[in-house]
């Protein structure tokens, strides 16, 4: 664990901190969370109904709305002929086969609202996605406090990143299975770090196991926390095999109690544990469908060249989705790249600097662990795109977004050690104001004009 030294006074030493720094973090953090919640709510009101973001139409019309009417999970009956004929992407897992238990919360909200007509129901349902946003931010903030133990400025800067990245805000403004997958993955990361802190006592193991169970009841890209949690437990407890066996047994029982029923249902109803094979057969049966790059004989390099996978995933990680939708100007993506390079430079400085620069306020193990999960999810996303559906969506990495932010903030600590405390404070304040201004600018210049585009007008016309 390590502290952040800023000039002659260290933010990593509690006794030397300005007495109001923690208060600034508390006030600023809650202001950021309120800003984020109100912004996501505003975006949910502004975005076209039924088409607020990727797949909202499908999630709402195929799952949420039918579920609210009769409280029965919709059955998958295959695809109409030619469903994928004009598309470059084939389905990986059908909506009805993908675990998304948070759709029950959407349905409950719609029933509380008196089962309004379809368009109004879509607006009410978005409230659930918005509600996940502040909850995710609060848990992420707690993760920052475990990793950056005595560095309030770094924690506040990390929270600002999570609040202002446009695509991260967007996925919390419409009905999607991304927002609950992000939330439960973030909760699991927090509870895993907390369990490590409390040496995996029974209460910590129970809480962590319940969280893992809820991860398994949501989108599959959240599953990267599963091997992450297993690796963390084994690393910490392997010296006591009997205790490790007890933790594993308790965790497995709890996870099966929470999530096992969904997978038993998949085997009983469809004869398919994950729904992947059922979806593949249905896609092929619907008629002409895209052939995955791997099946076409492309090697990974050829796949990257043909699809521009790296550039598109990089772009849509920050803002936008698909090939053109809600993208930023190219220069902004270059600016994001410069920020990443600056963070890498800061991390490099940490490693080459004197050992005295590394003291007790930064949990290096947690950073390495979270970085491994983020990179693992990136590799899983690439392999899925290469072998199945050519997905060009950076948001698929968002279940590990908090891990990405921790890694970036850890790099910036390496830059701030070079600065006097006042200069570091001023730079963090300027960075926060700049990011908040950019987020508002994105709303004004990209989100709002998109409402009046011809494509949106046609969608609204069809929906009405």
C-alpha positions as CSV (number, residue, x, y, z in Angstrom):
1,X,0.0,0.0,0.0
2,X,1.2,3.5,-0.9
3,X,0.7,7.2,-0.2
4,X,0.5,10.1,-2.5
5,X,3.3,12.7,-1.7
6,X,2.6,16.2,-2.9
7,X,5.6,18.4,-2.4
8,X,6.6,19.0,1.2
9,X,3.3,17.8,2.6
10,X,1.9,14.3,1.9
11,X,-1.8,13.6,1.2
12,X,-0.9,10.1,2.3
13,X,-0.2,11.1,5.9
14,X,-3.4,11.9,7.7
15,X,-1.7,14.1,10.3
16,X,-0.2,16.4,7.6
17,X,-3.4,16.7,5.6
18,X,-5.2,20.1,5.6
19,X,-8.0,19.6,8.1
20,X,-10.7,20.4,5.5
21,X,-9.5,18.0,2.7
22,X,-11.8,15.2,3.8
23,X,-14.7,17.7,4.1
24,X,-14.0,18.9,0.6
25,X,-14.1,15.3,-0.7
26,X,-17.4,14.6,1.2
27,X,-19.1,17.7,-0.1
28,X,-17.7,17.4,-3.6
29,X,-18.5,13.7,-3.8
30,X,-22.1,14.1,-2.9
31,X,-22.5,17.1,-5.3
32,X,-21.1,14.9,-8.1
33,X,-23.5,12.1,-7.3
34,X,-26.5,14.5,-7.3
35,X,-25.3,16.1,-10.5
36,X,-24.9,12.6,-12.1
37,X,-28.4,11.4,-11.0
38,X,-30.2,14.6,-12.2
39,X,-28.3,14.5,-15.5
40,X,-29.1,10.9,-16.1
41,X,-32.7,11.6,-15.3
42,X,-32.7,14.6,-17.7
43,X,-31.1,12.4,-20.5
44,X,-33.8,9.7,-19.9
45,X,-36.5,12.4,-20.4
46,X,-34.8,13.8,-23.5
47,X,-33.9,10.5,-25.3
48,X,-36.5,9.2,-27.8
49,X,-38.9,6.7,-26.2
50,X,-38.2,3.1,-27.1
51,X,-34.9,4.1,-28.6
52,X,-32.9,5.8,-25.9
53,X,-29.8,3.6,-26.5
54,X,-28.7,0.2,-27.9
55,X,-31.3,-2.5,-27.7
56,X,-33.8,-0.6,-25.5
57,X,-36.6,-1.5,-28.0
58,X,-35.8,-5.2,-27.6
59,X,-35.3,-5.1,-23.8
60,X,-38.5,-3.2,-23.2
61,X,-40.9,-4.8,-25.8
62,X,-39.6,-8.4,-25.4
63,X,-38.9,-8.6,-21.7
64,X,-39.9,-5.7,-19.4
65,X,-43.4,-4.9,-20.8
66,X,-44.7,-8.4,-21.2
67,X,-43.3,-9.3,-17.8
68,X,-45.2,-6.4,-16.2
69,X,-48.4,-7.6,-17.7
70,X,-48.5,-11.2,-16.5
71,X,-45.4,-11.8,-14.3
72,X,-44.2,-14.6,-16.6
73,X,-40.8,-14.6,-18.1
74,X,-41.2,-14.5,-21.9
75,X,-40.3,-17.7,-23.8
76,X,-37.8,-17.7,-26.6
77,X,-39.5,-19.0,-29.8
78,X,-36.8,-18.4,-32.4
79,X,-36.3,-15.6,-34.9
80,X,-38.5,-14.6,-37.9
81,X,-37.0,-15.5,-41.3
82,X,-34.4,-13.1,-42.5
83,X,-33.9,-11.4,-39.1
84,X,-30.1,-11.1,-39.6
85,X,-30.0,-10.9,-43.3
86,X,-29.2,-7.1,-43.5
87,X,-27.1,-7.0,-40.3
88,X,-23.4,-7.3,-39.8
89,X,-23.9,-8.8,-36.4
90,X,-25.5,-12.1,-35.3
91,X,-27.1,-12.6,-31.9
92,X,-24.9,-14.1,-29.2
93,X,-27.6,-14.9,-26.6
94,X,-31.3,-14.2,-27.2
95,X,-32.9,-11.6,-24.9
96,X,-35.3,-14.2,-23.4
97,X,-32.3,-16.5,-22.6
98,X,-30.1,-13.9,-21.1
99,X,-30.4,-13.6,-17.3
100,X,-31.7,-10.1,-16.5
101,X,-33.5,-10.4,-13.2
102,X,-33.5,-6.7,-12.7
103,X,-36.3,-6.6,-15.3
104,X,-38.5,-7.6,-12.4
105,X,-37.8,-4.3,-10.8
106,X,-38.8,-2.5,-14.0
107,X,-42.0,-4.5,-14.1
108,X,-42.7,-3.7,-10.4
109,X,-42.3,0.0,-11.1
110,X,-44.6,-0.2,-14.0
111,X,-47.2,-1.9,-11.8
112,X,-46.8,0.8,-9.2
113,X,-47.4,3.4,-11.9
114,X,-50.7,1.6,-12.8
115,X,-49.5,-0.2,-15.9
116,X,-49.5,2.9,-18.2
117,X,-49.7,2.6,-21.9
118,X,-46.6,1.5,-23.8
119,X,-44.7,4.8,-24.4
120,X,-45.4,6.2,-20.9
121,X,-44.4,2.8,-19.5
122,X,-41.1,3.1,-21.3
123,X,-40.5,6.4,-19.5
124,X,-41.4,5.0,-16.1
125,X,-39.2,2.0,-16.7
126,X,-36.2,4.2,-17.3
127,X,-36.4,5.3,-13.7
128,X,-34.9,2.0,-12.6
129,X,-31.8,2.5,-14.8
130,X,-31.3,6.0,-13.5
131,X,-31.6,4.7,-9.9
132,X,-28.7,2.2,-10.5
133,X,-26.4,5.2,-11.4
134,X,-26.0,6.8,-7.9
135,X,-25.9,3.4,-6.3
136,X,-23.0,2.4,-8.5
137,X,-21.2,5.7,-7.9
138,X,-21.6,5.3,-4.1
139,X,-20.2,1.8,-4.2
140,X,-17.3,2.9,-6.5
141,X,-16.5,5.7,-4.1
142,X,-16.2,3.2,-1.3
143,X,-13.9,1.2,-3.5
144,X,-11.7,4.3,-4.0
145,X,-11.5,4.7,-0.2
146,X,-10.3,1.1,0.1
147,X,-7.7,1.5,-2.6
148,X,-6.6,5.1,-2.1
149,X,-6.7,5.0,1.6
150,X,-5.6,8.6,2.5
151,X,-5.8,10.4,-0.8
152,X,-9.1,12.4,-0.9
153,X,-8.2,14.3,-4.0
154,X,-7.5,11.2,-6.1
155,X,-10.8,9.7,-4.9
156,X,-12.7,12.8,-5.9
157,X,-11.0,12.9,-9.3
158,X,-11.9,9.2,-9.9
159,X,-15.5,9.8,-9.0
160,X,-15.6,12.8,-11.4
161,X,-14.4,10.5,-14.2
162,X,-17.2,8.1,-13.5
163,X,-19.7,10.9,-13.4
164,X,-18.7,12.6,-16.6
165,X,-17.8,10.0,-19.2
166,X,-20.8,10.4,-21.6
167,X,-21.4,6.8,-22.5
168,X,-21.3,5.6,-18.9
169,X,-24.0,8.2,-18.1
170,X,-26.0,7.2,-21.2
171,X,-26.3,3.5,-20.2
172,X,-28.0,4.7,-17.0
173,X,-30.6,6.7,-18.8
174,X,-32.6,4.0,-20.7
175,X,-33.8,0.5,-20.2
176,X,-30.9,-1.9,-20.7
177,X,-29.3,-4.9,-19.0
178,X,-26.0,-3.0,-18.9
179,X,-26.8,-0.9,-15.8
180,X,-27.7,-3.7,-13.4
181,X,-24.7,-5.8,-14.6
182,X,-22.5,-2.8,-13.9
183,X,-24.0,-2.3,-10.5
184,X,-23.7,-5.9,-9.3
185,X,-20.2,-6.3,-10.7
186,X,-19.1,-3.1,-8.9
187,X,-20.8,-4.3,-5.6
188,X,-18.9,-7.6,-5.9
189,X,-15.6,-5.9,-6.4
190,X,-16.2,-3.8,-3.3
191,X,-17.3,-6.8,-1.2
192,X,-14.3,-8.8,-2.3
193,X,-11.9,-6.0,-1.2
194,X,-13.9,-5.7,2.0
195,X,-13.8,-9.5,2.6
196,X,-10.0,-9.3,2.1
197,X,-9.8,-6.5,4.6
198,X,-11.7,-8.5,7.2
199,X,-9.8,-11.7,6.4
200,X,-12.8,-13.5,4.9
201,X,-14.8,-13.8,8.1
202,X,-18.2,-15.5,7.7
203,X,-20.2,-12.3,7.3
204,X,-17.9,-11.1,4.5
205,X,-18.1,-14.4,2.7
206,X,-21.9,-14.5,2.9
207,X,-22.2,-11.0,1.5
208,X,-19.7,-11.6,-1.2
209,X,-21.4,-14.9,-2.2
210,X,-24.8,-13.2,-2.5
211,X,-23.3,-10.5,-4.7
212,X,-21.7,-13.1,-6.9
213,X,-25.1,-14.8,-7.2
214,X,-26.7,-11.6,-8.4
215,X,-23.9,-11.1,-10.9
216,X,-24.8,-14.5,-12.3
217,X,-28.4,-13.3,-12.7
218,X,-27.4,-10.6,-15.1
219,X,-25.5,-10.0,-18.3
220,X,-22.7,-12.4,-19.1
221,X,-20.0,-9.6,-19.5
222,X,-20.2,-9.1,-15.7
223,X,-19.0,-12.6,-15.1
224,X,-15.3,-11.6,-15.2
225,X,-15.6,-11.0,-11.4
226,X,-16.1,-14.7,-10.9
227,X,-12.6,-15.9,-11.7
228,X,-11.4,-12.6,-10.1
229,X,-13.1,-13.5,-6.8
230,X,-11.8,-17.1,-6.9
231,X,-8.3,-15.9,-7.6
232,X,-8.4,-13.4,-4.7
233,X,-9.7,-15.9,-2.2
234,X,-7.1,-18.5,-3.2
235,X,-4.3,-16.0,-3.1
236,X,-5.2,-14.9,0.4
237,X,-6.1,-18.2,2.0
238,X,-4.2,-20.9,0.2
239,X,-1.8,-21.4,3.2
240,X,-4.8,-22.8,5.1
241,X,-6.4,-25.5,2.9
242,X,-9.1,-26.4,5.4
243,X,-10.2,-22.8,5.7
244,X,-10.1,-22.4,2.0
245,X,-12.3,-25.4,1.5
246,X,-14.8,-24.0,4.1
247,X,-15.0,-20.7,2.3
248,X,-15.4,-22.3,-1.1
249,X,-18.2,-24.6,0.2
250,X,-20.1,-21.8,1.8
251,X,-19.7,-19.6,-1.2
252,X,-20.8,-22.2,-3.6
253,X,-23.9,-23.1,-1.6
254,X,-24.9,-19.4,-1.4
255,X,-24.3,-18.7,-5.1
256,X,-26.3,-21.8,-6.1
257,X,-29.2,-20.8,-3.8
258,X,-29.3,-17.3,-5.3
259,X,-28.7,-18.0,-8.9
260,X,-28.8,-21.7,-9.6
261,X,-32.5,-21.8,-10.3
262,X,-32.0,-19.7,-13.5
263,X,-29.6,-22.2,-15.0
264,X,-31.6,-25.2,-13.9
265,X,-34.6,-23.6,-15.7
266,X,-32.4,-23.2,-18.8
267,X,-31.6,-26.9,-18.8
268,X,-35.2,-28.0,-18.1
269,X,-36.9,-25.6,-20.6
270,X,-34.4,-25.4,-23.4
271,X,-31.9,-28.1,-22.7
272,X,-29.2,-25.4,-22.7
273,X,-27.4,-24.1,-19.6
274,X,-26.4,-20.7,-20.9
275,X,-28.6,-20.3,-23.9
276,X,-25.7,-19.9,-26.3
277,X,-26.4,-23.1,-28.4
278,X,-30.1,-22.4,-28.6
279,X,-29.5,-18.9,-29.9
280,X,-26.9,-20.1,-32.5
281,X,-29.3,-22.7,-33.8
282,X,-32.1,-20.2,-34.0
283,X,-29.9,-17.6,-35.8
284,X,-28.9,-20.2,-38.4
285,X,-32.5,-21.3,-38.8
286,X,-33.7,-17.8,-39.5
287,X,-32.0,-17.7,-42.9
288,X,-28.9,-15.9,-44.1
289,X,-26.9,-14.7,-41.2
290,X,-23.5,-13.2,-40.8
291,X,-20.7,-15.8,-40.5
292,X,-18.3,-15.1,-37.5
293,X,-14.9,-13.8,-38.6
294,X,-13.1,-16.9,-37.1
295,X,-15.5,-19.2,-39.1
296,X,-14.6,-17.3,-42.2
297,X,-11.0,-18.1,-41.8
298,X,-9.8,-14.6,-40.7
299,X,-7.0,-14.6,-38.2
300,X,-7.2,-12.1,-35.4
301,X,-5.0,-9.5,-37.2
302,X,-7.2,-9.7,-40.3
303,X,-10.3,-9.4,-38.1
304,X,-8.9,-6.2,-36.5
305,X,-8.1,-4.8,-39.9
306,X,-11.5,-5.6,-41.5
307,X,-13.7,-4.4,-38.6
308,X,-11.7,-1.5,-37.1
309,X,-12.5,-3.2,-33.8
310,X,-9.9,-1.5,-31.7
311,X,-10.8,2.1,-32.8
312,X,-14.6,1.5,-32.6
313,X,-14.4,-0.1,-29.1
314,X,-12.1,2.7,-28.0
315,X,-14.4,5.4,-29.3
316,X,-17.6,3.8,-27.9
317,X,-16.0,3.2,-24.5
318,X,-16.0,7.0,-24.0
319,X,-19.1,8.1,-26.0
320,X,-21.3,6.8,-28.8
321,X,-22.4,3.4,-29.9
322,X,-22.6,1.5,-33.2
323,X,-20.7,3.1,-36.1
324,X,-21.9,6.7,-35.9
325,X,-24.4,7.2,-33.1
326,X,-23.7,10.0,-30.7
327,X,-20.0,10.0,-31.4
328,X,-17.6,12.8,-30.3
329,X,-15.4,14.8,-32.6
330,X,-12.2,13.0,-33.4
331,X,-10.0,15.5,-31.6
332,X,-11.8,14.6,-28.3
333,X,-10.8,11.0,-28.6
334,X,-7.2,12.0,-29.2
335,X,-7.4,14.1,-26.0
336,X,-8.7,11.0,-24.1
337,X,-5.7,9.1,-25.5
338,X,-3.3,11.8,-24.2
339,X,-4.9,11.4,-20.8
340,X,-4.3,7.7,-20.9
341,X,-0.7,8.2,-21.9
342,X,-0.2,10.7,-19.1
343,X,-1.5,8.1,-16.6
344,X,0.8,5.5,-18.0
345,X,3.7,7.9,-17.7
346,X,2.7,8.6,-14.1
347,X,2.7,4.8,-13.4
348,X,6.1,4.5,-15.0
349,X,7.4,7.2,-12.8
350,X,6.2,5.4,-9.7
351,X,8.1,2.3,-10.6
352,X,11.4,4.0,-11.5
353,X,11.3,6.5,-8.6
354,X,12.9,5.9,-5.2
355,X,11.3,3.4,-2.9
356,X,10.6,6.1,-0.4
357,X,7.9,7.4,-2.8
358,X,6.0,4.2,-2.1
359,X,4.4,4.3,1.4
360,X,1.2,3.2,3.0
361,X,-1.9,4.8,1.4
362,X,-2.2,3.0,-2.0
363,X,-3.2,-0.6,-2.1
364,X,-1.1,-1.9,-4.9
365,X,-2.4,-5.4,-4.7
366,X,-6.0,-4.2,-5.3
367,X,-4.8,-2.2,-8.3
368,X,-3.1,-5.2,-9.8
369,X,-6.1,-7.4,-9.1
370,X,-8.6,-4.9,-10.6
371,X,-6.3,-4.3,-13.6
372,X,-6.2,-8.0,-14.3
373,X,-10.0,-8.2,-14.3
374,X,-10.3,-5.2,-16.7
375,X,-7.8,-6.7,-19.1
376,X,-9.4,-10.1,-18.8
377,X,-12.8,-8.6,-19.8
378,X,-11.2,-6.8,-22.7
379,X,-9.7,-10.1,-23.9
380,X,-13.1,-11.8,-23.4
381,X,-14.8,-9.0,-25.4
382,X,-12.4,-9.4,-28.2
383,X,-12.7,-13.2,-28.4
384,X,-16.5,-13.0,-28.3
385,X,-16.4,-10.5,-31.2
386,X,-13.9,-12.6,-33.2
387,X,-15.8,-15.9,-32.8
388,X,-19.4,-14.7,-32.6
389,X,-20.9,-11.3,-33.1
390,X,-18.3,-8.6,-34.2
391,X,-19.5,-6.4,-31.4
392,X,-18.3,-2.8,-31.7
393,X,-19.4,-1.6,-28.3
394,X,-17.0,-0.3,-25.7
395,X,-19.8,-0.3,-23.1
396,X,-19.3,-4.1,-22.8
397,X,-16.3,-3.3,-20.6
398,X,-18.4,-1.3,-18.1
399,X,-18.8,-4.0,-15.5
400,X,-15.1,-3.3,-14.9
401,X,-15.3,0.4,-15.4
402,X,-14.4,1.1,-11.8
403,X,-11.3,-1.1,-12.2
404,X,-10.3,1.0,-15.2
405,X,-10.8,4.2,-13.3
406,X,-8.7,2.9,-10.4
407,X,-5.9,2.0,-12.8
408,X,-6.0,5.5,-14.3
409,X,-6.1,7.3,-11.0
410,X,-3.1,5.2,-9.7
411,X,-1.2,6.5,-12.7
412,X,-2.0,10.1,-11.9
413,X,-0.7,9.7,-8.4
414,X,2.7,9.3,-10.0
415,X,2.4,12.7,-11.6
416,X,1.1,14.5,-8.6
417,X,4.0,13.5,-6.4
418,X,6.1,15.9,-8.4
419,X,3.9,18.9,-7.5
420,X,3.4,21.1,-4.5
421,X,0.2,20.5,-2.7
422,X,-1.6,23.7,-3.7
423,X,-0.7,23.2,-7.4
424,X,-2.0,19.6,-7.2
425,X,-5.2,20.8,-5.6
426,X,-5.6,23.5,-8.3
427,X,-5.0,21.0,-11.1
428,X,-7.5,18.6,-9.8
429,X,-10.1,21.3,-9.4
430,X,-9.5,22.5,-13.0
431,X,-9.7,18.9,-14.3
432,X,-13.0,18.4,-12.5
433,X,-14.5,21.6,-13.8
434,X,-13.3,20.8,-17.3
435,X,-14.9,17.3,-17.2
436,X,-18.2,18.5,-15.9
437,X,-18.3,21.3,-18.5
438,X,-17.5,18.7,-21.2
439,X,-20.3,16.5,-20.0
440,X,-22.8,19.3,-20.2
441,X,-21.4,20.3,-23.7
442,X,-22.0,16.7,-24.9
443,X,-25.6,17.0,-23.8
444,X,-26.2,20.3,-25.6
445,X,-24.2,19.6,-28.7
446,X,-24.8,15.9,-29.3
447,X,-27.6,14.4,-27.2
448,X,-30.2,17.1,-27.8
449,X,-29.6,17.5,-31.6
450,X,-29.9,13.7,-32.0
451,X,-33.5,14.0,-30.9
452,X,-34.3,16.0,-34.0
453,X,-32.5,13.8,-36.5
454,X,-34.5,12.2,-39.3
455,X,-33.8,8.7,-38.0
456,X,-35.2,9.6,-34.6
457,X,-38.3,11.2,-36.1
458,X,-39.0,7.9,-38.0
459,X,-38.5,5.8,-34.8
460,X,-40.9,8.0,-32.9
461,X,-43.5,7.9,-35.7
462,X,-43.4,4.1,-35.8
463,X,-43.7,3.9,-32.0
464,X,-46.7,6.1,-31.9
